[in-house]
Amino acid sequence: MTANLEAKLQGTTLAQRMGALIDVLGGPTKAAALVEASRDTMNNWKTGKSRVPFDAAFKLTRTAGVSMSWLATGIHTISKPEADNGFTLIRRFDVALSAGNGSSTGDNEVAALAFPTEWLLSHIGTNKENLSVVQARGDSMEPTIQDRALVLVDHSIEGIKDDGIYAFRMNDALFIKRVQAQVTGGVLLLSDNTSYPSQQVHDLEDAQFQLLGRVRWVGNSL
């Protein structure tokens, strides 16, 4: 159902995809009731006038039966068979997440990556449909994440819980950074490469900040 529905939903921008999602859920009034928001708020999300909170986006996508990765990137799920011999295939996309100044190239699903099923269950602990593999670009997260390394992103996260490495969208560009939630609001973006300064984002709505997932595994290139 998820793949078929995602394939039918249209939208080149986040606001357009949110509008399509709200329509699928029965319109602004019904969607608003699901997340205890107002009809005006729904209309603002549909037009891109205001930012969609992560918890609301998560509940709406789960209710509709589509993935958070589709809402964030416009990439729809393509079902793939399980790998043999104790391995599970995880979707891989030719999306580049910048570990530097931000990037977004490509949106097609390419050859899946096989992970040991037992390892996924014990270390990741979420459905494979919540996971995707993408490539990191840039050196700002070195030595932890090298340029062109593959990373496994968990899209089932419900918020920033500790000093983890997250994938996020900001000002229409895609990034991978350490993200720390600030008690005064906003977030602090940190690079493991000390040559890059930290960045404080005070107004998440103004920066169009959207958390996409947490990096759970890194396969560095040689």
Backbone bond lengths (Angstrom), bond angles and torsions (degrees), N, CA, C in turn:
res aa  C-N    CA-C-N  psi(-1)  N-CA   C-N-CA  omega(-1)  CA-C   N-CA-C  phi
1 M - - - 1.462 - - 1.530 110.94 -
2 T 1.339 115.47 -43.25 1.463 118.96 -176.71 1.508 111.97 -58.94
3 A 1.341 116.98 -50.37 1.458 120.04 -177.39 1.514 111.45 -61.63
4 N 1.350 116.34 -43.54 1.464 119.69 -178.86 1.520 111.12 -64.18
5 L 1.323 117.20 -43.35 1.458 120.67 -178.42 1.513 111.01 -67.48
6 E 1.334 117.13 -44.16 1.456 120.59 179.24 1.523 111.01 -60.50
7 A 1.334 116.67 -39.06 1.460 120.96 -178.83 1.526 110.99 -65.42
8 K 1.334 117.07 -30.43 1.458 120.94 -179.36 1.525 112.01 -80.51
9 L 1.336 115.90 -32.73 1.460 119.49 -179.28 1.515 110.21 -69.72
10 Q 1.319 116.07 140.14 1.457 120.91 -176.71 1.523 110.10 -119.75
11 G 1.340 115.84 159.70 1.454 120.72 175.75 1.506 111.96 150.47
12 T 1.316 116.43 117.78 1.458 120.19 -179.62 1.521 111.95 -85.97
13 T 1.336 117.47 -18.20 1.460 121.30 178.06 1.522 108.99 -115.79
14 L 1.331 115.55 163.16 1.460 120.14 178.89 1.524 110.73 -60.43
15 A 1.335 117.86 -41.95 1.458 121.05 -179.85 1.529 111.13 -62.51
16 Q 1.327 117.12 -40.82 1.465 120.32 179.39 1.527 111.23 -65.52
17 R 1.341 116.13 -39.75 1.463 119.07 178.75 1.528 110.44 -68.72
18 M 1.334 116.77 -37.57 1.458 119.51 176.57 1.525 110.30 -64.40
19 G 1.321 117.36 -39.41 1.451 120.78 177.10 1.520 112.02 -61.50
20 A 1.325 116.47 -42.88 1.465 120.61 178.36 1.528 110.48 -64.78
21 L 1.325 116.99 -39.08 1.458 121.35 179.47 1.527 110.65 -65.23
22 I 1.325 116.92 -44.64 1.467 120.93 178.88 1.523 110.69 -61.90
23 D 1.324 116.95 -40.24 1.464 120.41 178.74 1.529 111.28 -64.02
24 V 1.338 116.82 -40.63 1.458 121.21 179.29 1.531 110.98 -62.75
25 L 1.331 116.10 -33.35 1.462 121.29 -179.13 1.531 113.01 -81.17
26 G 1.327 116.76 2.34 1.459 120.43 175.49 1.508 115.13 108.74
27 G 1.338 117.15 7.41 1.450 120.56 177.81 1.523 112.67 104.27
28 P 1.335 116.71 173.55 1.469 121.99 -175.51 1.526 114.83 -57.52
29 T 1.323 117.75 -39.60 1.464 120.09 -176.86 1.522 111.62 -65.95
30 K 1.323 116.84 -47.41 1.467 120.46 -179.02 1.526 111.31 -69.68
31 A 1.328 116.67 -40.34 1.463 119.79 179.11 1.521 110.73 -64.95
32 A 1.335 116.29 -38.83 1.464 120.96 179.61 1.523 111.34 -61.23
33 A 1.323 116.70 -38.41 1.459 120.59 -179.18 1.528 111.92 -65.54
34 L 1.313 116.61 -29.56 1.462 120.86 -179.07 1.523 112.11 -68.03
35 V 1.318 117.01 -31.80 1.468 120.83 -176.06 1.523 112.19 -116.26
36 E 1.339 116.10 14.17 1.471 121.99 178.08 1.536 111.15 54.45
37 A 1.307 115.46 47.92 1.462 121.62 177.91 1.531 108.60 -122.26
38 S 1.318 117.11 176.60 1.458 121.22 -179.17 1.531 111.10 -94.17
39 R 1.312 115.51 162.80 1.454 120.86 176.74 1.538 110.06 -62.80
40 D 1.329 116.61 -38.14 1.467 120.03 178.03 1.529 111.25 -61.50
41 T 1.336 116.09 -38.32 1.461 120.08 177.61 1.524 110.55 -62.21
42 M 1.330 116.31 -41.85 1.466 120.07 177.81 1.524 110.71 -60.14
43 N 1.305 116.35 -44.06 1.463 120.06 179.92 1.527 111.57 -65.22
44 N 1.330 116.43 -34.66 1.469 119.82 176.41 1.527 111.03 -66.66
45 W 1.335 116.42 -36.90 1.465 119.74 177.17 1.527 110.71 -68.17
46 K 1.329 116.46 -36.84 1.455 120.17 -179.53 1.526 112.44 -67.61
47 T 1.308 115.97 -31.45 1.469 119.93 -178.29 1.527 112.74 -95.47
48 G 1.345 116.08 -6.35 1.459 119.52 -178.72 1.515 113.19 80.11
49 K 1.323 116.97 13.68 1.459 120.90 -177.44 1.524 111.58 -72.06
50 S 1.323 117.09 -29.32 1.456 120.71 177.84 1.520 109.98 -137.94
51 R 1.348 115.64 157.37 1.462 122.12 -175.83 1.526 110.48 -76.46
52 V 1.325 115.56 145.15 1.465 121.23 177.70 1.530 108.76 -91.08
53 P 1.337 118.98 119.79 1.467 120.80 177.62 1.526 111.03 -61.25
54 F 1.310 115.83 147.67 1.464 119.70 -176.67 1.524 111.82 -59.65
55 D 1.350 117.21 -44.81 1.457 118.78 -176.00 1.526 111.78 -63.54
56 A 1.331 116.91 -35.33 1.465 120.23 177.93 1.520 110.83 -69.24
57 A 1.328 116.68 -44.38 1.467 120.65 178.65 1.520 110.44 -60.91
58 F 1.335 116.05 -40.90 1.465 120.48 -179.48 1.532 110.56 -62.61
59 K 1.338 117.18 -44.60 1.468 120.32 -178.29 1.524 111.19 -67.79
60 L 1.323 117.59 -39.95 1.461 120.41 -179.11 1.522 111.38 -66.54
61 T 1.331 117.34 -43.11 1.466 119.34 179.97 1.516 111.20 -67.33
62 R 1.333 116.85 -40.49 1.467 119.66 178.57 1.521 111.18 -63.78
63 T 1.327 117.04 -40.83 1.464 120.61 179.83 1.526 110.79 -63.89
64 A 1.326 115.97 -40.77 1.468 120.07 -178.73 1.520 112.13 -77.61
65 G 1.331 117.43 -18.14 1.455 120.56 -178.95 1.510 113.57 83.64
66 V 1.343 116.76 29.28 1.469 120.49 175.92 1.523 108.08 -120.35
67 S 1.319 117.16 168.09 1.456 120.72 -174.27 1.522 112.24 -92.87
68 M 1.321 114.72 153.32 1.460 120.43 174.12 1.522 110.45 -64.12
69 S 1.336 116.80 -33.43 1.463 119.28 -179.70 1.523 111.13 -64.43
70 W 1.346 117.18 -34.14 1.474 118.95 175.96 1.528 110.25 -65.76
71 L 1.341 116.74 -45.92 1.466 119.64 -178.53 1.528 110.39 -61.04
72 A 1.314 117.12 -40.71 1.463 120.91 -175.94 1.519 112.96 -74.95
73 T 1.332 117.17 -37.13 1.467 120.05 -171.12 1.519 114.88 -117.44
74 G 1.343 116.60 -18.31 1.461 119.24 -175.47 1.517 113.03 84.61
75 I 1.331 116.16 3.45 1.470 120.98 -179.66 1.515 108.68 -86.87
76 H 1.319 117.37 125.55 1.461 118.83 179.80 1.523 110.60 -97.65
77 T 1.325 113.80 153.26 1.458 121.28 -176.66 1.517 110.97 -70.97
78 I 1.319 115.19 137.12 1.457 121.32 171.40 1.511 107.47 -117.82
79 S 1.324 116.78 118.07 1.456 119.94 -175.86 1.512 110.86 -65.27
80 K 1.337 115.20 138.82 1.453 120.96 178.79 1.526 108.18 -133.15
81 P 1.325 117.64 149.26 1.453 120.05 179.50 1.518 111.74 -71.25
82 E 1.313 115.88 160.14 1.449 121.22 175.76 1.522 110.22 -70.29
83 A 1.307 116.44 145.42 1.456 120.51 175.07 1.524 108.35 -74.70
84 D 1.308 116.18 159.33 1.459 121.84 -179.22 1.516 110.55 -86.78
85 N 1.346 115.64 171.68 1.461 123.40 170.91 1.522 113.59 59.67
86 G 1.324 117.12 43.12 1.451 119.96 173.42 1.513 115.58 78.68
87 F 1.322 118.22 19.32 1.460 121.48 178.93 1.533 110.15 -116.54
88 T 1.342 115.25 150.41 1.455 121.99 177.15 1.526 108.89 -118.90
89 L 1.326 116.36 134.54 1.461 121.01 179.22 1.527 110.44 -84.64
90 I 1.325 116.28 126.87 1.457 122.69 177.63 1.526 108.86 -109.22
91 R 1.312 116.26 133.85 1.466 121.70 -178.19 1.527 111.07 -58.08
92 R 1.321 114.16 139.66 1.465 120.17 177.53 1.524 108.65 -126.58
93 F 1.340 116.48 135.32 1.456 121.98 -177.61 1.525 110.16 -120.82
94 D 1.325 116.23 153.09 1.464 119.65 178.66 1.529 110.89 -88.23
95 V 1.339 115.07 37.10 1.463 121.93 174.19 1.522 108.95 -88.02
96 A 1.315 117.32 133.26 1.461 121.67 177.70 1.522 109.21 -102.92
97 L 1.334 116.48 122.34 1.458 121.44 176.11 1.518 108.02 -100.74
98 S 1.298 116.31 121.20 1.459 120.15 -173.64 1.519 112.20 -76.61
99 A 1.344 114.82 135.29 1.460 120.97 170.10 1.517 108.05 -99.64
100 G 1.343 115.95 19.41 1.455 121.07 -179.40 1.505 111.13 -131.87
101 N 1.334 116.23 -105.19 1.463 120.77 -172.36 1.521 114.73 -100.50
102 G 1.324 116.51 5.30 1.458 118.79 176.67 1.509 113.30 103.61
103 S 1.340 116.89 134.32 1.457 120.31 178.53 1.512 109.95 -159.09
104 S 1.314 115.79 165.67 1.451 122.59 175.47 1.516 107.90 -162.11
105 T 1.331 116.66 101.09 1.452 119.51 -178.64 1.523 109.81 -127.81
106 G 1.329 115.84 123.01 1.448 120.61 176.78 1.517 112.84 80.62
107 D 1.334 116.07 156.26 1.462 120.11 177.33 1.525 110.59 -150.01
108 N 1.326 117.55 22.59 1.453 121.17 -176.57 1.518 111.72 -96.42
109 E 1.315 115.83 146.94 1.454 120.40 175.08 1.524 108.56 -81.33
110 V 1.333 115.64 131.34 1.458 121.24 -179.42 1.521 108.08 -117.25
111 A 1.339 117.41 -166.10 1.458 121.67 -176.24 1.522 111.39 -54.27
112 A 1.331 116.44 129.62 1.462 121.42 -179.10 1.525 110.39 -69.30
113 L 1.331 114.91 160.93 1.460 121.13 179.05 1.528 108.00 -111.61
114 A 1.331 116.64 134.02 1.465 121.60 -177.48 1.527 110.91 -91.82
115 F 1.330 116.34 128.14 1.460 123.05 176.05 1.530 108.98 -118.74
116 P 1.335 117.51 146.43 1.469 119.45 175.16 1.524 110.52 -59.07
117 T 1.317 116.81 124.71 1.464 121.40 -177.15 1.521 111.56 -58.39
118 E 1.329 117.39 -42.21 1.462 121.08 -179.38 1.530 111.07 -62.79
119 W 1.339 116.46 -39.26 1.462 120.51 179.08 1.530 110.59 -66.26
120 L 1.319 117.80 -41.63 1.467 121.07 178.28 1.521 110.86 -60.50
121 L 1.327 116.62 -41.49 1.455 120.42 -178.45 1.527 111.66 -68.34
122 S 1.333 117.40 -40.60 1.461 120.48 -175.00 1.522 113.39 -84.00
123 H 1.337 118.29 -31.95 1.464 121.16 -175.08 1.535 114.09 -102.85
124 I 1.314 117.21 -30.04 1.467 120.29 -176.76 1.522 110.48 -104.78
125 G 1.325 116.79 -51.03 1.451 120.95 171.96 1.512 116.12 68.77
126 T 1.328 117.85 34.60 1.455 120.54 175.49 1.521 109.07 -141.18
127 N 1.314 116.70 161.53 1.459 121.63 -179.91 1.519 110.88 -60.49
128 K 1.302 117.41 143.74 1.471 121.28 -178.03 1.527 111.91 -61.68
129 E 1.343 117.59 -24.16 1.457 120.30 178.89 1.533 111.89 -68.24
130 N 1.340 116.76 -15.92 1.461 120.61 177.30 1.524 112.52 -90.06
131 L 1.323 117.18 2.47 1.465 121.51 -174.29 1.514 111.54 -116.94
132 S 1.320 115.61 149.28 1.461 120.70 172.46 1.520 108.66 -150.75
133 V 1.323 115.45 155.73 1.460 122.20 177.53 1.522 108.25 -112.78
134 V 1.333 116.15 128.98 1.461 122.16 178.04 1.522 108.38 -135.52
135 Q 1.312 116.27 175.81 1.458 120.86 -178.36 1.517 111.47 -107.76
136 A 1.335 115.55 139.65 1.459 121.02 174.77 1.518 109.17 -91.79
137 R 1.321 116.36 144.36 1.465 121.67 177.58 1.521 110.06 -126.29
138 G 1.319 117.04 138.44 1.451 121.24 177.43 1.519 111.71 103.64
139 D 1.328 115.94 171.25 1.465 121.03 -173.99 1.525 114.04 -114.70
140 S 1.321 118.53 9.06 1.466 119.18 -174.48 1.523 113.03 -71.10
141 M 1.339 118.41 -18.31 1.457 120.70 178.82 1.528 112.30 -103.85
142 E 1.331 117.16 9.87 1.461 119.44 175.90 1.528 109.85 -72.47
143 P 1.336 119.19 146.47 1.468 126.27 8.60 1.529 114.49 -87.70
144 T 1.332 118.16 -4.16 1.463 120.34 -176.55 1.520 111.79 -62.65
145 I 1.321 115.89 -48.52 1.469 121.21 179.42 1.523 107.83 -125.49
146 Q 1.305 116.60 114.59 1.452 120.60 -179.03 1.520 111.00 -84.68
147 D 1.317 115.13 161.20 1.457 121.11 177.75 1.525 110.16 -57.06
148 R 1.336 116.47 130.14 1.461 125.78 178.63 1.522 113.70 71.78
149 A 1.319 117.63 15.02 1.463 120.99 174.37 1.527 110.09 -71.12
150 L 1.315 116.13 149.84 1.461 120.85 173.86 1.522 108.79 -88.08
151 V 1.326 116.03 140.09 1.468 120.95 179.06 1.518 109.56 -129.06
152 L 1.333 115.38 146.34 1.460 122.39 176.51 1.524 107.82 -98.99
153 V 1.327 116.72 121.37 1.464 121.90 -176.66 1.527 109.84 -109.45
154 D 1.327 115.35 128.87 1.463 122.71 177.49 1.531 108.27 -97.71
155 H 1.333 116.77 112.58 1.461 121.85 -176.91 1.527 113.21 -88.86
156 S 1.338 117.34 2.87 1.465 120.07 -176.86 1.521 113.19 -89.56
157 I 1.317 118.00 1.66 1.461 121.03 -177.98 1.523 110.97 -61.79
158 E 1.328 116.17 152.72 1.463 120.90 -178.59 1.522 112.02 -113.51
159 G 1.306 117.68 11.67 1.457 120.51 178.86 1.514 110.95 150.18
160 I 1.328 116.28 174.90 1.455 122.37 179.19 1.519 108.51 -82.45
161 K 1.324 117.12 116.58 1.459 120.50 -173.88 1.524 113.19 -108.89
162 D 1.319 118.53 -24.15 1.456 120.25 179.23 1.515 108.37 -159.34
163 D 1.312 115.99 -168.40 1.460 121.21 -177.76 1.521 109.93 -78.19
164 G 1.331 116.17 68.53 1.450 121.02 -178.77 1.512 111.72 -103.55
165 I 1.321 115.21 173.82 1.457 121.90 176.70 1.523 107.54 -100.12
166 Y 1.317 115.90 126.77 1.462 120.77 -173.95 1.523 111.42 -126.08
167 A 1.322 114.69 153.67 1.458 121.77 170.13 1.521 106.60 -98.35
168 F 1.324 117.02 136.68 1.452 119.93 -178.75 1.523 110.47 -153.27
169 R 1.322 114.17 160.79 1.453 122.18 175.24 1.522 108.02 -107.51
170 M 1.329 116.90 136.18 1.455 121.10 176.27 1.520 108.86 -148.12
171 N 1.328 115.61 125.47 1.467 120.91 -178.44 1.523 111.72 52.04
172 D 1.344 114.93 44.35 1.464 122.78 175.22 1.526 114.09 66.18
173 A 1.322 118.46 17.54 1.461 122.39 173.95 1.528 108.52 -121.70
174 L 1.331 117.54 156.26 1.455 123.22 -177.46 1.521 110.29 -107.45
175 F 1.338 116.22 138.29 1.455 121.53 -175.37 1.531 111.97 -135.89
176 I 1.344 114.72 160.39 1.460 122.82 164.83 1.525 106.76 -128.01
177 K 1.327 116.82 120.76 1.459 122.06 179.64 1.531 109.13 -150.95
178 R 1.321 115.65 165.05 1.457 118.86 165.08 1.526 107.06 -74.68
179 V 1.314 116.36 134.91 1.457 120.91 -176.63 1.523 108.77 -125.30
180 Q 1.315 116.27 125.83 1.458 122.11 176.59 1.525 109.48 -117.72
181 A 1.333 116.57 124.31 1.465 120.48 175.30 1.527 108.87 -72.48
182 Q 1.323 116.69 138.51 1.453 122.36 -178.38 1.528 110.67 -102.17
183 V 1.332 116.75 138.90 1.463 120.53 -177.22 1.528 111.61 -64.08
184 T 1.323 116.89 -23.72 1.464 120.82 179.00 1.522 112.29 -89.52
185 G 1.331 116.35 4.61 1.453 121.44 -176.79 1.511 110.98 100.92
186 G 1.315 117.26 159.69 1.453 120.67 -178.65 1.518 111.52 79.49
187 V 1.315 115.61 -174.14 1.460 121.83 -178.28 1.524 109.94 -137.79
188 L 1.328 114.99 158.77 1.453 122.12 173.50 1.521 107.46 -112.20
189 L 1.345 116.67 125.40 1.454 122.38 -179.62 1.521 108.87 -101.27
190 L 1.334 116.16 125.93 1.460 121.89 -175.03 1.514 111.20 -122.87
191 S 1.327 116.86 142.24 1.453 123.46 175.15 1.520 109.05 -108.34
192 D 1.339 117.69 141.43 1.464 120.52 177.66 1.525 111.26 -72.80
193 N 1.322 116.84 -26.66 1.457 121.70 174.86 1.523 107.75 -77.62
194 T 1.328 116.37 113.37 1.469 120.66 -174.22 1.523 113.52 -67.45
195 S 1.338 117.90 -7.28 1.464 120.12 176.47 1.520 111.50 -73.38
196 Y 1.334 116.21 -14.92 1.463 121.22 -179.47 1.524 109.80 -102.78
197 P 1.323 118.56 128.98 1.467 121.02 179.09 1.522 111.19 -74.29
198 S 1.326 115.44 156.42 1.460 120.12 174.81 1.527 109.06 -72.12
199 Q 1.332 115.83 161.57 1.462 120.47 -179.32 1.521 109.77 -132.97
200 Q 1.294 116.15 125.40 1.457 121.30 178.01 1.528 109.00 -94.67
201 V 1.317 116.26 126.04 1.462 121.36 176.08 1.525 107.09 -111.28
202 H 1.306 117.12 107.36 1.464 121.78 -175.85 1.520 112.17 -83.22
203 D 1.311 116.79 -45.06 1.471 121.39 -175.97 1.527 108.42 -108.69
204 L 1.330 117.07 99.12 1.463 121.50 -176.97 1.524 111.59 -65.78
205 E 1.321 116.19 -35.54 1.468 119.52 -179.86 1.518 110.68 -67.74
206 D 1.299 116.83 -43.40 1.456 120.98 -179.67 1.530 111.00 -64.93
207 A 1.330 116.65 -35.23 1.472 121.08 179.58 1.520 111.92 -83.79
208 Q 1.332 117.24 -0.97 1.473 122.79 -177.62 1.524 110.03 53.30
209 F 1.327 115.04 45.71 1.461 121.43 -177.51 1.520 110.04 -80.88
210 Q 1.335 115.68 129.11 1.463 120.45 177.14 1.520 109.28 -139.87
211 L 1.314 116.21 121.71 1.453 121.79 178.07 1.527 109.11 -73.91
212 L 1.337 117.08 130.20 1.458 121.36 -177.72 1.521 112.66 -104.84
213 G 1.320 117.19 -29.89 1.452 119.46 -178.50 1.518 110.99 167.67
214 R 1.318 115.03 172.83 1.469 120.81 179.06 1.522 109.89 -108.07
215 V 1.322 116.38 137.60 1.463 121.37 177.24 1.520 108.04 -75.34
216 R 1.339 116.86 122.09 1.457 121.23 -176.22 1.519 113.59 -110.99
217 W 1.327 117.04 -13.31 1.469 120.90 -178.50 1.519 108.20 -157.09
218 V 1.331 115.64 143.84 1.465 121.28 178.40 1.525 108.84 -128.91
219 G 1.337 116.29 130.25 1.456 121.89 173.52 1.515 108.60 -112.08
220 N 1.309 117.59 93.02 1.459 121.07 -174.45 1.526 112.91 -73.17
221 S 1.330 114.52 145.72 1.453 120.51 176.80 1.528 109.35 -81.12
222 L 1.320 116.02 161.73 1.468 121.07 -180.00 1.524 110.08 -100.98
